[in-house]
Each structure stands twice: as C-alpha cells, then as structure tokens.
Amino acid sequence: MVEKTLPLISIEDFSGAKQATFFKLLKQPRFSGELFLGDLKGHTWIFHIYMGRLTFATGGAHGFRSWKRHVLAQCPDLVPFGTLFKQALQDAANRDLSYCWQYHILCLWVEQQKITREQVAKIVRALTVEALFDLTQIRKVTYQVQQSSSNTQIGMQLALLDAEQVAAEAQGLWKAWQVAKLADRSPNTAPVIRQPSQLQANSSAQLYQVLNRLLDGQRTLRDLAIQMKRDVVDVTRSLLPYVQQGYIELVDIPDLPAPVKSAQPAAPTMPAQPQPSAPLIACIDDSPLICQSMEEMIKGANYQFLAINDPLRAIAQMMSRKPDLIFLDLIMPNANGYEICGQLRKLSIFKETPIVILTGQDGIVDRVRAKLVGASDFLSKPADSATVLGVIRKYLPQGVGS
C-alpha cells in the first residue's frame, strides 16, 4: 500500500462552508486515506475516507463516550450492552484492535448478525455530524492528510457517506445552536446542580425531582438528549435559565475509559509560528488547497501567513491584521479580486500595501483592469515557490525571507 502524508496545516474557523469545500476537493480525485484534525487542547479527530466518501469518524474529547452513545441509540437490542461489549472484545482477540477498535467491533457485530449495515451507516453518520459540529466551535484547527492507494486499515466499508451532505447537516445543527443563543456552550459539557435549594425554590416539585436525578455531572448534554429522546438544543435551552442564575453549572468531564489501548497517531500539534517581527503575508482565495500551497511556500521562508477563504470577510480581516503584502484571487464566489482590491485601495492603511492578483486567466485585459484598480502585480496560477518568493522579495526587500 502506497502512502503519502501531507504537511500539517492550520485553519482558522473551520466553518461548515469550509468543511464542505474541503471534502469536495477530496472527492474530486476520489481520495482514499485518513484526514487528521486537531485542536490546541490536544484532541484529535480521524476521518476515514474511501474513494472520496466517508467511511468512519472517531476521536475528539469524548471518542468512546460518543461511540457508545450512538451505538445504543441506533441498536437498542444490544442489551445488556456491557456484557455484549466484553464478549465482543474476547471474540476479536485475534484481530488487531490497536487502530480504530470501535470500527472493528462494529464489523464483528455485523458478521455475527447482532446489528445491520443500515444501523452502522446511521452510527457513522451521527458520529461524523457530531465531530464536524464540534470542529465548527473550535477557533483554530490543524489538519493533516494521509493518502493511501486503498483504505484497508479499518477493513470492509460498512458505510459510504457523502461528506458534503454530512457537513451540510452539521452546519444546520450549528445554526440551530446559534439561533438558540448557545454558541458559547458545548454540548459535550455535563450539567450539575450547584445550588439545590435555590433550584428547588424556583422550579416545580416534579421538575426538581427529575433534574436532581439526571443532573449528576456524569452525563453530557448529548447523553441527556439521547436518554430523554429529545433534541439536544431543546434540552440545553430548557436548562439555560438555571445555568444563567448559577443554580446549575455546565462542567467539562473526561471521556469514558477506553477498553483498548489505541495506537492511533498523537494529536497534530500547531506548526511553529514565525517571529512576530516577520512580515505578514495574506492570501485571499476561496480554495483551501491554494491557501495550503501558499502557506507552505511562505512559512517555509519564515514569513507569517494569513489565509482567508471567505471573500466577504476579507476587508474586515485585513483591517484587523494589517498584512504587509496581499495575494488576492481574481475570481471567487460572491466577490472578485477587482472589487476587493479597489475597496482596499480606498482605505488609507492599504494605499501603499503591495497587492498581487492571483488568477488562472493571464490575459492582457485582466492585467490592465487589475492595474486600474490599484494592483501592484499579477501572478498566474499555479505559481511555484521561486515565483511567489520572488514577488515577495520584490516588494518587501527587507523581509526575513530575503
């Protein structure tokens, strides 16, 4: 099996739109392999992909807890779960469970006809949606892609999901979470009663009994939603007034102890940052892969780098970060490089900032129009490292990469 691991790259605000675009780019070449995503807390998510489609997802703050919750939700006949799970571990003793043991257990149960492929597909979908939702809440993530000629590490493909559809579903849940004014809360936190007397005085006797029984600090909001057969947004929203009063607190809790020691890679760590004094180079391009390529070239020359995939947010981010040089894509959804360049030139802080237009349309009309709106230079895509760094050194002769 031929494998290729690509460099570790960081992404700001891994939103639903970025997720959909990212998976779309992996689907076009019918990618097979693993996508590793990590956060600053050391959590890792692993997405297994076969021919551009998702086959499994695991990891995060509650990898085992989440898996167990969704297995029980989709397979209510797996009772008593603890006994059946221990038996499955014994039955799988001849298998290598050190990598993605959760998937191997599902495969075993399918072989033993304890669960169906349809149930596994629902479990995988729920796990993937949950993982993408959690990643949406994270300010900055890293990703690393390991490509292989065949996705044999987790065995047979019990589910083949369209990643763009799953990302859209996760984004829908995130929007509902935002509308409920819960964006600063995590569904992975567990509610625990901190002021029982005040809670009892401000709720009905029946409600207090229910809350006192359920809110023991051992069940997350997602666990409670499954147990109560309610939407997690509704459950959290109903508790929010008591949280705001301080009667109930939402606390972080650890994952359930993993029954198998995992050999999965350590969480990707954030790339080393250049010195703050290094010039900041920005790239405004709707393609994450173009930004990734530019980031490798520019950070490799010891410059700071800022990627912006959403052109509608470009002006605000430019004003916030004030880059020393800007690479600007010519054609993007909802906006184009000419418009953004013209708007930047109207701002006093960017009147002298070098702006280099990036485009695959290298025509004389484009070059003239780019000059008319104030572009400093014009670069054809795809550009190699020598060309990109040459342009930077042309306009920033005192930069650290010169």
N, C-alpha and C positions, 0 to 999 in steps of 0.2 A: 504494500500500500504506500503510495507516494504521498507525503505530507508536506505542506508548506505553511509555516507560521508567519503571519504578517506582523509588522511592528505594533507596539502598544500606542494607542492614540486616545486623547481625551476629548470629550464632547460636553459643551455647555448646554444645559436644559434639553435633555433627551425627550422632547415632547412627542406626542402622538404623530404629528406630521413628519418629524424627523425619523421616527421609528418606521413608519410606512414607506418612506423614501429609501431608507437604509435596506429594508427587506426586499423592496422592489429591485434594488441594484443587485442583491444576491440571487434573486430569482431569475433574472435575465440570463446569466451564464450557467444556470442550473447548478448552482454551488452545492457541494456536499462537504460537511465538516462540522466544526463547532465554533460558536460565537461566544466569547467570554466577556462578560461585563462586570465591572467592579466599582465600588464606591470608596469614599475616603475612610469609612469605618471598617474596611477590610472584608466586606461581604462580596461574594461572587455569585453571579447568575450564569448558568451554562445553557445555551440554546443549541440543541442538536438539529442539524439541517440535512435533508437528503434531497438532492436534485432541486434545490430552491424552495423546498417545503419543510415546515417544522414537524419534527417527529417527537420531541420531548423538550421539557424545560425544567430546570431544578435550581436550587440554591437560594440565595438571599438570606435574610435574617432568620427565617423560620422554614428552612428547607424540608425537614422531616415533619414538622407540625402541619405545614401546608399540605404536603403529600397525604398524610394520614387523614386530614380533614376532608379532602376531596374524594379520596377513596371511599370513605364511609358514606359520604353524601351520594355518590353515584352507585355504590354497591352495598345497599343496606342488608343484603343477605349474608355478608361476610361477618357473621357473629357466631361465637364470641370472637371479636377481632384479635384480641391479644393471643389467644390460643392458636388461631389460624395463622397469624403472623409468625409466631415462633416455629410452627410446623413448616412454614414456607422457607424459613431460614435454614432449617435442617435439610429439607428437600433440595435446597440449592447449594448444599455444601460442596458439591463437585464443580460448581461454577465460580468464576472469578467475580466476586461481588465488590471488589475494591473500587471499581469505576461504575458509577451510576447504578447502584444497587437497587434503587427504587424501581427502575425500569425493568431490571431482571426479575424482580418479584412479580411485577405485572405480567411479564411474559410467561412466567411459571404458572400463575393462576389462570391465564388463558389456555395454556396447554392442558391444565388439569380441569378445564371447563368450570372453574369456580366463578369466573367473570367472562364477559364477552368483549370482543374487539370494539363494539359500539360503546360500551362502558369505558373502555380505556381511552377512546377518542375524546369522550366528554371530560375525563380526568385530565388528559393532556391539555385540552383547550382551556379548562378552568385554571390550571397551573400557569399556563402561558399568559393568559389575560391578567392574572394576578401579578405575575412577575413584571409585565410591561407597565401595569398601573404603578407598582412600587418604584420602578425606574423613572417614571414621569415625575415623581415627587422629589427626586434627587437633583440637586443643583448641578453637580458635575459628576460624570461617569467616565470610566476608561473602557475601551473595548479592544479586543484582540481576536483575530480570526485565524483559525487553524483549518486549512483546506486539505482534503484528502480525496483520493480517487474513488473511494467507496466508504460509506458510513457504516462500518461493520462493528464499531466498538460497542454499540448497545444492542446488537443483534437485529432481529426482524423489526420491520417498521409496522407497528400496530396502528399508527395514526399518521396521516399525511395532511397537515393543515396549511391553508393559505395564510401566510404570515401577514399580508396586508389586511386581510379581513379581521384577523385576531387583533392586530394593532388598532384597527378602527373600533373594535368592540371595547378594548381597554380605554381608548380615548373617550368613548361615550360614557363609560363609568366614571372617568376622571372629571368630565364636565358636570355630571350629576353631583359628584362630590364637591366640586367648586360651587355650584349653584346652592347647595345646602350650607355653604359657608364653613366647610370642613377642611379646606385646603391645607391648613396648618396642623391638622391632626392626622395620625397614621392609623389605618385600620388594623395594624399589627400590634397596637398597644392594648393593654388589658385594663378595664375599669375596676377600681377597688374603692370601697366606701371608706372615707376618711373622717366624716362627721356623722355617725349613725343617728344621734339624737336629733340633729337638725334635719336630716333626710326624712326621718320618721315623722317629724312635726310638719313637714311640707309635702307629704305625699299620703295617699290613701293607705289604709292598713294592708289591703290586698297587694298593692303595688310594692310597698315596702318589703313584705314577705318575699315576693318574687325577686326583688333586687338583692335582698340580703342573702338569698340562696344562690343566686347566679354570679354576683359580683365579688368573687373571692380572689381576684388578682391572678388567677391561673388560666383564665380563658380570654383570648383576644376578642376584639370586636367582631372579627370574622368568624371566630369559633362560635360566639354567641349567636350571630346571624344564622349560621347553619343549624345550630341546636334549636333555635326558636322558629326556624323556617320563615325568616323574614329577610328583607333586603338589608345589607349592612349599612346603607345610607340611612334608612328609616331607624334602625336600632341606634346608630350613633347620634342622629338628630334628636331622638327622644331622650337621650341621656345628657345632651349638651347643656341644657339649663342647669342641671345639678352640678355638672363639671364647672360651669362658669361661676356658680355660687360657692364652689370649693367643697361641696358635700361629697363629691366623687372625684377621684383623680385617675387620669389615664397614664399608666406606667409601662415602661419597656420591660418585657420578660424574655428570658432566654428560649432558645429552641428546645424541643424535646431531645433527650439524649439519643444520639444516633446509634442504632444497633450494630452497625458495620463501620469499621474504620475506613474512611474514604481515601483513595489515592488520587483524587482529583487535584489539579494544579492549585497552587496558592492563589489568592485573590490578586488580580493585576494591581500593581501599585502605580500611583500617579507618576508620570515622567518627571525627571528632574527639570526644574524651572531655570531658565537663564537668569542672569543677574538683573535686578530691577533697572539698572542703568542701561541695559541693552536696548537699542531702538525697537519699538513695537511695530510689527508689520501686520496689517489686517488683510483678510481675503473675504470678499463678499461674493458668494457663489452658492446657488441652490443645491449643488451636487456635493454631498458629503465626501465622495471619493476624490473629487478635485481638491477640496479643502484638506483632505488627509494627505494627498500627494504634496501639496504646497507646504503643509506643516512639516513634513519630513525634511524637505529641502531647506526650509527657512530655519527651523530649530536646529538642524544639523550644522548650520553656520553660526549658531549662538545668538540668533536674534529671538526676541519674544514674538509670539504669534497669536493672532485673534481670528477665529473662524466665525463667520456669520452666514447661516444658511437661509435666514428669513429676510428678504429684501425690505419688507415693510418695517422691520425693526432696525434697519441698518443705520439710519440717521441718528436715532437715539443712542445706539451703542457706540457710534463713532464719537458723539459728543461726550459720552461718559468716559471713554478710554483714551481719546485723542491720539490715534496712531501716528507714527512718523511717516508711513508710506502705506498706500492703499492699493490693493489689486481688486479690480471690480469687473465682475462678469457682465457681458453686454446684454444677454437675453436671459431673463428669469420670469417666472410666473408673477403676475400682479404688478410688476415694475420692470424697468430696464436700466441698463447702465448709464445711458444718456441722461435719463431723468435724475437718477441718484447723483451722478457727477455734477449736474447743473445745480442741484439743491445744495450740495456740499460747498460748491464754489461761492454760493451766496452767503455762507457763514464766514465770518472774519477769521475764525480759528483754522479754517481749511483753505484759505485763499492761496497759501503757498505750499500746501501739503502735496507731495507727488501722488498723482492718481494714475495708475496704469490700467488701461482697459484690457480685459481678457476676453477673447472670442475665437470661435471656430470660423467666423466669416471674415476673412482677411481681404476685404475689398477696399478700393480707394475711396468709395463713398463713405464707408464706415469710418475710415481714418480721418477724413475731412470733418465729418459730423462730430467725431469724438474730440477733435481739436477745438471745434466751435463751442462746445460746452465746457471746455477747460481741461480736458485730459492732458496729462503730461507725456504719456507714451501709449503704445499699442502693442500688445503681445498676443501672438497666435497660440491657440491651444491645440494639442497638448504641448506644454513648454518643458524643456529639460532643465535640469538643475543649473547647468552652466549659464543658460539664458536668463533664468529667474534671478540668480545671484548677481549676474552681470548688470541687470536693470537696477537692482537694489543698490549696488555699489556705485552706479552711475549717479543716483540721486542722493545717496547717503554715504559720501566718500569717507566720512569719519566713523562709520559704523564698526562695531566689533568684528563683523564678519569680513571686513575689507582686507 
